[in-house]
Amino acid sequence: MMDYRYYDELAKVVEFVDGKPYWTEDRSSKIKSGDLAGTKTANHRYRYIGISLDGIYKTKAAHRLNFYMCHGYLPEMIDHADRDTDNNRIENLRPCTRSENMLNCKKRAGCSSSYRGVSIIRRANGVVRWLCESYATGSKVSLGTHDTEIEAAVAYNEYIISNINSRFVELNVIG
């Protein structure tokens, strides 16, 4: 059973304006009503807001608080439709499963290709091929190797369009 007490307490003292949380009352000599609530540090992707309840201090993610304040419940996960973790406008937040959330993730940095589902294979004989794979269904699906990076990216898009029926899917932008 989910314990909503911290969310209920935060809802009493935080309001969202254009997706940003603000304190509705003075919290200390330094934190005043109207100040931006919570912090977003370099090692966190989300803004967290803290509050004490019965002597125990806990932090809650701002996007989860805003969703709770508007809908009265918390889903398993909440997706930022535009992938901007600081945009907590309610119209940008949507309930999802973990696998749906992963479909809308940004492409990881440091990959051999600029396209989702595509990686380079350099063979010992000097031949370069482009491998296309998808994990969108929860398990790896190999979509073959291709002569060019763009051919592999197109194959990925075609597979996703024909096999994944989801509003969370992010396709490769070919260009």
RAZIBEL-V337467 format. One line per field, one symbol per residue. phi: phi as a letter, one per 30 degrees, with the letter a starting at -180 (. if undefined). A space follows every 50 residues. Layout:
BEGIN
phi=???
END
This chain:
BEGIN
phi=.dccedddddddbbbcbhicdbdcbdcadcccejdddibbcdcbdcdcbc acbhiccbcbddddddddddciabdebbccecicdcccdddccbdacddd dddcdddddiddbdcdibbcbcdddjdcbcdbbbcdcjbdbdcjcbdbdd edddddedddddcccadcdcddcdl
END
